[in-house]
């Protein structure tokens, strides 16, 4: 048995293993309504995971793009907001540190 909170239309908003303030009822774990909610939750979590991985990859693409634009004189590094420059500098330093560690091997 799980405890649930539903909206006015009966759509599940929250599911907990213990009773909670604001709950609107309880469902058997085997209920189709709960199983559908769990499947939808897993689907959302899987898609969010893909987006997070994609965000990380896209950050590197944007860093490389900024580097190319600066290198070709399309923009000046100082045209970027200070906060953006700081983040780029921090990432560049971290990347350089990691490359230095990799060059010397990790024991």
N, C-alpha and C positions, 0 to 999 in steps of 0.2 A: 504494500500500500504506500502511495506517495500523496503528499499534500500539495494542492495546487491553488493558484490564483488565476482566475479567468476574467476577461473583459465582459462587457454587457452582451456581446454576441457569442460568448462561450469560447472564444479563442484563448488558449493557454498562454499566460504571460510569464508564469513562474512555477517551478516544480522543485519541491524540497523533500528530503527524507524524513523530516520532523515537522510537526505543526509550527506555524509561524503567524505572526500578526498580519492580518489582511488576507489570509487564505480564504478561498471561497468554497473549498470542498476537498474531496479525496478521490483518488482513482486507483484501481487495481493496476499493478505493474503491467499486467498482460493486456490492458485495454488498448484498443486500436487507436484511440485518441492520444494516449501517452506515447505509444510506439511511433506514431506519425510525428509527434513533437520531437522525440529523440532523434529520429532520422533527419528531420529538418535541421536540428541543432548541429548534428555531426556534419551535415552538408555545408552549413554556414562556416563551421570551424575549419573544414578542409579548404574552402575557398579563401578564407582569411589567411590561412597558412601559406597558400600559393601567392597571395598578394604581398605578404610580408617578405617572402623570398624574392619576389619580383622587385619590391621597393629597394631592397639591398643591392640588387644587380643594377637597377636604374640609377642609384646614387653614383655608382662607379662610372656609368655612362655619362652622367651629367658632369662629373669631375673631369673626365677626359674631354668632353665637349668644351668646357670652360677653358681648359688648358690649351686646346687647339685654337680657340677664338682669340685668346690672349697672345699666343705664340705668333699668329698670323696678323696681329694688329687690328683685328676687327673690333675688339673691345680692349680697354685698359683694365688691368687688375684693380686699380684704384676706383674704377667705375662701379665695382661691386659694393654693396652695403658692407659696413664694417663687420657686422655679425656673420655675413656669408664668408668674408675673407678669413675671419678667425676660425670658422669651422673647417674651411678648406686647408688652412695652415695646420691646424691640429691633425687633420687626417693625413696630410702629407708627411708630417713628422712621425706619426705612428707607423705609417707605411714604410718610411725610411728605416725606422728602428727595427721593424719586422724583417725587412730585407737584410739588414746588417746581422741580425740574429741568424737568419737562414744561411747567410754566407759563411758564418762561423760554425754552423752546425749546432744542434741542440742535443746535449748529452743527457 
